[in-house]
Amino acid sequence: MKRALADLTARDGYGHLRLLARLLRKFSSNQTWLIGERWDNAQDNGVALFRHVSKNTPDGVRPVYVLEKSSPAFRSLSREGIVVSHGSMRHRLEVCRATTMISAFDVDSYLIPRDWVKADYLEKFLSKLGTKRVFLQHGVTSRTANARGMHRLVVGYDLVIVSSDAERKYFSKELGYGRRAVATGMPRLDGLERIHSQYGRVILFAPTWRPNLVVPSYSSKGEPVGRDNFEASAYFRTIREILESPRLNQMLVDENAELRFLPHYEATRFFAESIEFSSRVKIASLDERTFQEWLRIADAFITDYSSSSFGVALMGTPVVYLDDSSDPDRELTRSGAFFDADSDGFGPAVEGVDNLVDALERIAANDFRMEDGCRANAERFFDGVEIGRCAELTAAAIKRI
């Protein structure tokens, strides 16, 4: 009663929301799990978990997915469970009702209405209600040089889902999570089975992004914003040289293949506006296929250090790592405390267009099969992870917190 009265008389701007949250939770017989990804996205571990728990709902749990109504996935996903429109009044009520907030991306940025101030929400709402926060991740945290921002003392997640025992040990010991890091495997790994294209070979090129070149959407509260030096960067120049390479284009013709370029979500628009694409080199549109489907259809995979390579390698798809010694962002390496791309990786590391084409020609000559040593590395990394039960085990781990 005292807390309710304090909430009612509070002048911090969140008292009425705290009071509403206490009432909704008190009179609800179920825990509400509010699940999501980016505002307009339903293609990663969040939606994979939501689909699983909607079909196999744990006792006492009510799963809800939050997504912008303009998203192409909104209508179809609504047939599978409870989906609420991001920013709507219903969304605000579900945030109040939620006992657990679950996301593959920044839990405290993407799951709350955009007009809420994150710092105020954390201090004046979430911390006073005991809401649990679960980070599903959207990739393997193999580049541990940049992982300190995920330390428990910084973000304070109640549970982090990881994909291997080595990654679990790193989160437990180095990032302070202890038993709060659980190696269930990411839920989307359950759906990673190859799709064979009927239109020739598909080579997927998926570099990651540079946060110093693009202001991310969660910071700009809308579309990502390109910085002035984006097109002048070595990162952009290297990628353009590859995509516009006559030799690469000829190799694609010779192999009856096409290269699909899948830039990071935050940088897609800047590449689409500046690159000269051809009939053999095209954007891998997420309107055409989901991110997961592009990974599944790839016959070969090129990346700089995107952790998508782990899922691709799990399917036995050949991987090529693209290196660039002139790139000032090279300190964002492919390796880390528990994974070294040179010794543990899933393919060769090359620099420059000619070396990249050479590597692709060797893959084509081997009928697009992964080399035995690389396949062994993938199996070793995922040893002990029960692929096919990742979503199930993730749900069970969340239920226990």
MOFENRA-V129692 format. One record per pair of residues at least 12 apart in sequence whose ideal C-beta (glycine too) atoms are under 10 Angstrom apart, sorted by sequence separation. I is the first residue (numbers start at 1). GAP is how many residues later the second one is. If there is no record, write none. Layout:
BEGIN
<<I:GAP> <I:GAP>>
END
This chain:
BEGIN
<<6:12> <7:12> <35:12> <51:12> <53:12> <65:12> <71:12> <74:12> <82:12> <106:12> <109:12> <160:12> <169:12> <171:12> <214:12> <215:12> <263:12> <271:12> <300:12> <301:12> <309:12> <322:12> <347:12> <6:13> <7:13> <35:13> <37:13> <50:13> <65:13> <98:13> <108:13> <112:13> <137:13> <168:13> <213:13> <214:13> <272:13> <284:13> <295:13> <321:13> <4:14> <5:14> <7:14> <35:14> <36:14> <49:14> <50:14> <51:14> <69:14> <71:14> <108:14> <112:14> <157:14> <167:14> <168:14> <169:14> <213:14> <245:14> <261:14> <284:14> <294:14> <295:14> <298:14> <301:14> <348:14> <3:15> <4:15> <7:15> <35:15> <50:15> <65:15> <69:15> <70:15> <71:15> <135:15> <160:15> <162:15> <168:15> <209:15> <212:15> <213:15> <268:15> <296:15> <306:15> <334:15> <348:15> <3:16> <7:16> <33:16> <35:16> <49:16> <50:16> <65:16> <66:16> <67:16> <69:16> <70:16> <95:16> <167:16> <168:16> <211:16> <213:16> <214:16> <243:16> <261:16> <268:16> <292:16> <295:16> <296:16> <301:16> <302:16> <303:16> <305:16> <347:16> <33:17> <50:17> <63:17> <64:17> <65:17> <66:17> <67:17> <68:17> <69:17> <94:17> <95:17> <160:17> <166:17> <210:17> <212:17> <213:17> <242:17> <268:17> <291:17> <295:17> <298:17> <300:17> <301:17> <302:17> <303:17> <304:17> <305:17> <4:18> <35:18> <47:18> <63:18> <64:18> <65:18> <66:18> <67:18> <68:18> <69:18> <95:18> <108:18> <157:18> <159:18> <165:18> <212:18> <213:18> <243:18> <259:18> <268:18> <299:18> <300:18> <301:18> <302:18> <303:18> <304:18> <305:18> <323:18> <3:19> <4:19> <35:19> <46:19> <62:19> <63:19> <64:19> <65:19> <66:19> <67:19> <68:19> <69:19> <107:19> <141:19> <152:19> <158:19> <162:19> <164:19> <213:19> <242:19> <259:19> <292:19> <295:19> <296:19> <298:19> <299:19> <300:19> <301:19> <302:19> <303:19> <304:19> <33:20> <46:20> <47:20> <62:20> <63:20> <64:20> <66:20> <68:20> <91:20> <92:20> <135:20> <151:20> <152:20> <155:20> <156:20> <157:20> <159:20> <160:20> <161:20> <162:20> <163:20> <210:20> <213:20> <258:20> <260:20> <261:20> <263:20> <295:20> <297:20> <298:20> <300:20> <301:20> <302:20> <304:20> <321:20> <46:21> <66:21> <91:21> <92:21> <95:21> <141:21> <142:21> <150:21> <154:21> <159:21> <160:21> <161:21> <162:21> <163:21> <164:21> <212:21> <258:21> <259:21> <260:21> <261:21> <262:21> <263:21> <265:21> <296:21> <298:21> <321:21> <4:22> <66:22> <91:22> <111:22> <133:22> <135:22> <140:22> <141:22> <142:22> <153:22> <154:22> <158:22> <159:22> <160:22> <161:22> <162:22> <163:22> <213:22> <239:22> <258:22> <259:22> <260:22> <261:22> <262:22> <295:22> <319:22> <42:23> <54:23> <68:23> <92:23> <133:23> <134:23> <135:23> <136:23> <137:23> <140:23> <144:23> <147:23> <151:23> <152:23> <153:23> <157:23> <159:23> <161:23> <162:23> <163:23> <210:23> <212:23> <213:23> <257:23> <258:23> <259:23> <260:23> <261:23> <262:23> <304:23> <347:23> <348:23> <33:24> <42:24> <57:24> <66:24> <67:24> <86:24> <89:24> <92:24> <133:24> <134:24> <135:24> <136:24> <137:24> <139:24> <140:24> <142:24> <147:24> <151:24> <152:24> <156:24> <157:24> <161:24> <162:24> <210:24> <239:24> <256:24> <258:24> <260:24> <262:24> <321:24> <327:24> <346:24> <347:24> <33:25> <42:25> <54:25> <55:25> <66:25> <86:25> <87:25> <88:25> <101:25> <108:25> <132:25> <133:25> <134:25> <135:25> <136:25> <137:25> <142:25> <150:25> <151:25> <152:25> <159:25> <161:25> <210:25> <255:25> <259:25> <260:25> <304:25> <309:25> <321:25> <323:25> <326:25> <346:25> <41:26> <42:26> <47:26> <51:26> <54:26> <55:26> <64:26> <86:26> <87:26> <95:26> <107:26> <132:26> <133:26> <134:26> <135:26> <136:26> <137:26> <140:26> <141:26> <144:26> <148:26> <149:26> <150:26> <151:26> <152:26> <161:26> <163:26> <209:26> <210:26> <252:26> <253:26> <258:26> <265:26> <304:26> <319:26> <320:26> <321:26> <323:26> <324:26> <325:26> <326:26> <347:26> <348:26> <30:27> <31:27> <39:27> <40:27> <41:27> <50:27> <54:27> <64:27> <86:27> <87:27> <107:27> <131:27> <132:27> <133:27> <134:27> <135:27> <140:27> <144:27> <147:27> <148:27> <150:27> <208:27> <252:27> <253:27> <262:27> <305:27> <307:27> <319:27> <320:27> <321:27> <322:27> <323:27> <324:27> <325:27> <346:27> <347:27> <30:28> <31:28> <33:28> <34:28> <35:28> <36:28> <37:28> <39:28> <40:28> <43:28> <53:28> <54:28> <66:28> <86:28> <87:28> <98:28> <107:28> <130:28> <142:28> <147:28> <152:28> <207:28> <239:28> <243:28> <252:28> <260:28> <304:28> <305:28> <306:28> <318:28> <319:28> <320:28> <321:28> <322:28> <323:28> <324:28> <345:28> <346:28> <30:29> <31:29> <32:29> <33:29> <34:29> <35:29> <36:29> <37:29> <38:29> <39:29> <40:29> <42:29> <51:29> <54:29> <65:29> <66:29> <87:29> <96:29> <106:29> <107:29> <127:29> <141:29> <152:29> <249:29> <251:29> <252:29> <260:29> <262:29> <304:29> <305:29> <310:29> <317:29> <318:29> <319:29> <320:29> <321:29> <322:29> <323:29> <345:29> <346:29> <30:30> <31:30> <32:30> <33:30> <34:30> <35:30> <36:30> <37:30> <38:30> <40:30> <41:30> <42:30> <43:30> <47:30> <50:30> <51:30> <64:30> <95:30> <99:30> <101:30> <102:30> <103:30> <104:30> <105:30> <126:30> <137:30> <141:30> <144:30> <248:30> <249:30> <250:30> <304:30> <305:30> <316:30> <317:30> <318:30> <319:30> <320:30> <321:30> <322:30> <344:30> <346:30> <347:30> <29:31> <30:31> <31:31> <32:31> <33:31> <34:31> <35:31> <36:31> <39:31> <40:31> <42:31> <50:31> <64:31> <95:31> <98:31> <99:31> <100:31> <101:31> <102:31> <103:31> <104:31> <105:31> <144:31> <207:31> <236:31> <240:31> <244:31> <249:31> <303:31> <305:31> <322:31> <346:31> <28:32> <30:32> <31:32> <32:32> <33:32> <34:32> <35:32> <39:32> <40:32> <41:32> <42:32> <50:32> <62:32> <66:32> <99:32> <100:32> <101:32> <102:32> <103:32> <104:32> <105:32> <207:32> <235:32> <239:32> <243:32> <244:32> <246:32> <248:32> <249:32> <262:32> <307:32> <309:32> <313:32> <314:32> <323:32> <345:32> <346:32> <29:33> <30:33> <38:33> <40:33> <47:33> <50:33> <64:33> <96:33> <98:33> <99:33> <100:33> <101:33> <102:33> <103:33> <104:33> <105:33> <122:33> <242:33> <243:33> <244:33> <248:33> <262:33> <313:33> <322:33> <323:33> <344:33> <345:33> <28:34> <40:34> <42:34> <64:34> <98:34> <100:34> <101:34> <102:34> <103:34> <104:34> <122:34> <137:34> <141:34> <205:34> <236:34> <240:34> <243:34> <244:34> <260:34> <312:34> <313:34> <322:34> <343:34> <344:34> <42:35> <62:35> <66:35> <96:35> <98:35> <103:35> <104:35> <207:35> <236:35> <239:35> <240:35> <243:35> <312:35> <320:35> <321:35> <346:35> <47:36> <62:36> <95:36> <135:36> <239:36> <240:36> <245:36> <262:36> <305:36> <309:36> <310:36> <320:36> <341:36> <344:36> <345:36> <62:37> <63:37> <65:37> <66:37> <205:37> <230:37> <244:37> <260:37> <309:37> <322:37> <344:37> <61:38> <64:38> <205:38> <236:38> <243:38> <260:38> <309:38> <320:38> <321:38> <339:38> <61:39> <63:39> <231:39> <236:39> <242:39> <243:39> <262:39> <320:39> <224:40> <226:40> <230:40> <231:40> <243:40> <262:40> <319:40> <320:40> <42:41> <224:41> <225:41> <226:41> <230:41> <259:41> <261:41> <262:41> <318:41> <135:42> <224:42> <231:42> <257:42> <264:42> <318:42> <320:42> <339:42> <205:43> <223:43> <224:43> <226:43> <227:43> <231:43> <257:43> <259:43> <320:43> <338:43> <66:44> <224:44> <226:44> <230:44> <255:44> <262:44> <264:44> <303:44> <305:44> <318:44> <319:44> <66:45> <135:45> <203:45> <224:45> <225:45> <255:45> <301:45> <302:45> <304:45> <318:45> <35:46> <40:46> <66:46> <68:46> <134:46> <135:46> <140:46> <220:46> <223:46> <224:46> <262:46> <301:46> <317:46> <318:46> <35:47> <36:47> <39:47> <66:47> <108:47> <139:47> <219:47> <226:47> <300:47> <34:48> <35:48> <36:48> <38:48> <39:48> <107:48> <108:48> <134:48> <136:48> <138:48> <203:48> <216:48> <217:48> <218:48> <226:48> <302:48> <318:48> <53:49> <106:49> <107:49> <108:49> <137:49> <203:49> <216:49> <217:49> <32:50> <34:50> <36:50> <107:50> <136:50> <138:50> <214:50> <216:50> <318:50> <107:51> <136:51> <201:51> <215:51> <216:51> <317:51> <318:51> <319:51> <50:52> <136:52> <200:52> <203:52> <214:52> <316:52> <317:52> <318:52> <319:52> <49:53> <211:53> <213:53> <214:53> <316:53> <317:53> <318:53> <49:54> <201:54> <203:54> <204:54> <205:54> <206:54> <207:54> <209:54> <210:54> <213:54> <302:54> <316:54> <36:55> <49:55> <200:55> <201:55> <202:55> <203:55> <204:55> <205:55> <206:55> <207:55> <208:55> <209:55> <211:55> <214:55> <315:55> <319:55> <46:56> <48:56> <101:56> <200:56> <201:56> <202:56> <203:56> <204:56> <205:56> <206:56> <207:56> <208:56> <209:56> <210:56> <214:56> <318:56> <34:57> <45:57> <46:57> <47:57> <101:57> <102:57> <104:57> <199:57> <200:57> <201:57> <202:57> <203:57> <204:57> <205:57> <206:57> <207:57> <209:57> <210:57> <213:57> <302:57> <313:57> <317:57> <318:57> <45:58> <46:58> <100:58> <199:58> <200:58> <201:58> <202:58> <203:58> <204:58> <205:58> <206:58> <208:58> <209:58> <302:58> <312:58> <316:58> <319:58> <44:59> <45:59> <46:59> <100:59> <102:59> <199:59> <208:59> <209:59> <300:59> <316:59> <319:59> <34:60> <44:60> <45:60> <197:60> <207:60> <242:60> <300:60> <32:61> <34:61> <43:61> <44:61> <197:61> <209:61> <313:61> <314:61> <317:61> <32:62> <34:62> <301:62> <313:62> <316:62> <32:63> <34:63> <35:63> <41:63> <300:63> <315:63> <316:63> <32:64> <34:64> <41:64> <46:64> <207:64> <299:64> <300:64> <313:64> <314:64> <32:65> <33:65> <34:65> <35:65> <36:65> <38:65> <46:65> <143:65> <146:65> <239:65> <299:65> <313:65> <314:65> <31:66> <32:66> <33:66> <34:66> <35:66> <36:66> <37:66> <38:66> <39:66> <238:66> <312:66> <313:66> <30:67> <31:67> <32:67> <33:67> <34:67> <35:67> <36:67> <37:67> <38:67> <311:67> <314:67> <31:68> <32:68> <33:68> <34:68> <35:68> <36:68> <37:68> <38:68> <299:68> <300:68> <310:68> <313:68> <314:68> <24:69> <28:69> <30:69> <31:69> <32:69> <33:69> <34:69> <35:69> <36:69> <41:69> <139:69> <235:69> <299:69> <301:69> <309:69> <313:69> <24:70> <39:70> <40:70> <298:70> <299:70> <300:70> <25:71> <28:71> <36:71> <38:71> <39:71> <310:71> <311:71> <314:71> <20:72> <21:72> <24:72> <25:72> <38:72> <39:72> <310:72> <20:73> <23:73> <24:73> <25:73> <34:73> <37:73> <314:73> <21:74> <22:74> <23:74> <24:74> <25:74> <36:74> <37:74> <17:75> <20:75> <21:75> <36:75> <39:75> <17:76> <20:76> <21:76> <35:76> <36:76> <205:76> <19:77> <20:77> <21:77> <34:77> <203:77> <17:78> <18:78> <21:78> <34:78> <203:78> <206:78> <17:79> <205:79> <16:80> <200:80> <204:80> <242:80> <104:82> <202:82> <104:83> <239:83> <104:84> <238:84> <49:85> <206:85> <238:85> <239:85> <238:86> <49:87> <237:87> <48:88> <206:88> <238:88> <206:89> <235:89> <237:89> <238:89> <45:90> <46:90> <204:90> <234:90> <237:90> <45:91> <204:91> <234:91> <44:92> <45:92> <46:92> <202:92> <204:92> <206:92> <234:92> <235:92> <44:93> <45:93> <204:93> <205:93> <234:93> <235:93> <44:94> <45:94> <195:94> <204:94> <210:94> <233:94> <234:94> <235:94> <43:95> <44:95> <202:95> <203:95> <204:95> <205:95> <206:95> <207:95> <208:95> <209:95> <233:95> <234:95> <235:95> <201:96> <202:96> <203:96> <204:96> <205:96> <206:96> <207:96> <208:96> <233:96> <234:96> <34:97> <41:97> <195:97> <201:97> <202:97> <203:97> <204:97> <205:97> <206:97> <207:97> <208:97> <209:97> <235:97> <195:98> <199:98> <201:98> <202:98> <203:98> <204:98> <205:98> <206:98> <207:98> <208:98> <17:99> <32:99> <33:99> <35:99> <37:99> <191:99> <195:99> <200:99> <201:99> <202:99> <203:99> <204:99> <205:99> <207:99> <208:99> <38:100> <118:100> <192:100> <195:100> <196:100> <197:100> <206:100> <208:100> <31:101> <33:101> <35:101> <37:101> <191:101> <194:101> <195:101> <196:101> <197:101> <259:101> <14:102> <188:102> <191:102> <194:102> <195:102> <197:102> <206:102> <13:103> <14:103> <118:103> <188:103> <189:103> <192:103> <193:103> <194:103> <195:103> <196:103> <206:103> <257:103> <13:104> <17:104> <21:104> <25:104> <114:104> <188:104> <191:104> <192:104> <194:104> <204:104> <21:105> <25:105> <191:105> <194:105> <248:105> <251:105> <252:105> <255:105> <14:106> <18:106> <22:106> <25:106> <115:106> <206:106> <247:106> <248:106> <251:106> <255:106> <13:107> <14:107> <17:107> <18:107> <21:107> <22:107> <109:107> <110:107> <114:107> <188:107> <246:107> <247:107> <250:107> <251:107> <254:107> <257:107> <12:108> <17:108> <18:108> <21:108> <109:108> <110:108> <114:108> <204:108> <245:108> <248:108> <249:108> <252:108> <255:108> <256:108> <14:109> <15:109> <109:109> <244:109> <245:109> <247:109> <248:109> <251:109> <255:109> <14:110> <15:110> <18:110> <21:110> <106:110> <108:110> <109:110> <242:110> <243:110> <247:110> <251:110> <254:110> <255:110> <12:111> <13:111> <14:111> <18:111> <105:111> <241:111> <242:111> <245:111> <247:111> <257:111> <12:112> <13:112> <14:112> <17:112> <49:112> <105:112> <106:112> <109:112> <241:112> <245:112> <248:112> <252:112> <12:113> <15:113> <105:113> <106:113> <204:113> <238:113> <251:113> <255:113> <10:114> <14:114> <238:114> <242:114> <14:115> <203:115> <205:115> <207:115> <238:115> <241:115> <242:115> <12:116> <45:116> <212:116> <213:116> <203:117> <205:117> <210:117> <212:117> <10:118> <192:118> <194:118> <210:118> <211:118> <192:119> <210:119> <191:120> <192:120> <195:120> <212:120> <7:121> <186:121> <189:121> <194:121> <211:121> <6:122> <189:122> <192:122> <193:122> <194:122> <210:122> <188:123> <192:123> <194:123> <209:123> <186:124> <208:124> <3:125> <186:125> <189:125> <192:125> <3:126> <189:126> <138:127> <185:129> <53:134> <52:135> <51:136> <49:137> <50:137> <48:138> <49:138> <52:138> <48:139> <49:139> <51:139> <45:140> <47:140> <48:140> <51:140> <45:141> <46:141> <47:141> <48:141> <49:141> <44:142> <45:142> <46:142> <48:142> <44:143> <45:143> <48:143> <167:143> <44:144> <45:144> <163:144> <43:145> <164:146> <163:147> <163:148> <163:151> <205:151> <138:153> <203:157> <201:159> <105:160> <203:160> <203:161> <143:162> <201:162> <142:163> <143:163> <174:163> <201:163> <142:164> <143:164> <173:164> <174:164> <142:165> <203:165> <140:166> <141:166> <170:166> <202:166> <139:167> <140:167> <142:167> <170:167> <171:167> <201:167> <139:168> <140:168> <142:168> <169:168> <170:168> <138:169> <139:169> <140:169> <167:169> <169:169> <170:169> <137:170> <138:170> <139:170> <140:170> <166:170> <167:170> <168:170> <139:171> <140:171> <166:171> <167:171> <139:172> <166:172> <167:172> <165:173> <166:173> <164:174> <164:175> <40:177> <38:178> <39:178> <166:178> <38:179> <39:179> <38:180> <39:182> <39:183> <146:185> <145:186> <146:186> <145:187> <146:187> <143:188> <145:188> <143:189> <144:189> <147:189> <143:190> <145:190> <146:190> <147:190> <142:191> <143:191> <144:191> <145:191> <142:192> <143:192> <144:192> <145:192> <142:193> <143:193> <144:193> <189:193> <142:194> <143:194> <144:194> <193:194> <141:195> <142:195> <144:195> <192:195> <140:196> <141:196> <142:196> <143:196> <189:196> <190:196> <191:196> <192:196> <141:197> <142:197> <185:197> <189:197> <190:197> <191:197> <140:198> <141:198> <142:198> <143:198> <189:198> <190:198> <192:198> <140:199> <142:199> <183:199> <185:199> <186:199> <189:199> <190:199> <191:199> <185:200> <189:200> <190:200> <191:200> <183:201> <184:201> <185:201> <189:201> <190:201> <142:202> <183:202> <184:202> <185:202> <187:202> <188:202> <189:202> <190:202> <142:203> <183:203> <185:203> <187:203> <188:203> <190:203> <185:204> <186:204> <187:204> <190:204> <184:205> <185:205> <186:205> <187:205> <184:206> <185:206> <187:206> <183:207> <184:207> <187:207> <184:208> <185:208> <186:208> <187:208> <184:209> <185:209> <183:210> <184:210> <182:211> <184:211> <182:212> <184:212> <184:213> <72:214> <166:214> <167:214> <182:214> <183:214> <184:214> <72:215> <166:215> <182:215> <164:216> <165:216> <168:216> <182:216> <73:217> <164:217> <165:217> <166:217> <180:217> <72:218> <163:218> <164:218> <165:218> <167:218> <182:218> <163:219> <164:219> <165:219> <182:219> <164:220> <165:220> <164:221> <179:221> <180:221> <43:222> <163:222> <179:222> <162:223> <41:224> <163:224> <40:225> <38:227> <163:227> <38:228> <161:229> <161:232> <161:233> <159:235> <161:236> <160:237> <161:237> <159:238> <142:239> <159:239> <158:240> <140:241> <159:241> <140:242> <159:242> <43:243> <47:243> <158:243> <48:244> <41:245> <47:245> <40:246> <43:246> <44:246> <43:247> <44:247> <45:247> <42:248> <43:248> <44:248> <41:249> <43:249> <41:250> <43:250> <43:251> <136:258> <134:260> <136:262> <134:263> <134:264> <132:266> <134:267> <133:268> <132:269> <102:292> <102:293> <102:296> <100:298> <100:299> <100:301> <63:332> <58:334> <61:334> <56:335> <55:336> <56:336> <52:337> <58:337> <61:337> <52:338> <53:338> <57:338> <58:338> <61:338> <52:339> <53:339> <56:339> <60:339> <51:340> <52:340> <58:340> <59:340> <49:341> <50:341> <53:341> <58:341> <48:342> <49:342> <52:342> <53:342> <48:343> <49:343> <52:343> <45:345> <49:345> <53:345> <45:346> <48:346> <49:346> <53:346> <45:349> <49:349> <33:362> <35:363> <33:365> <33:366> <31:367> <31:368>>
END
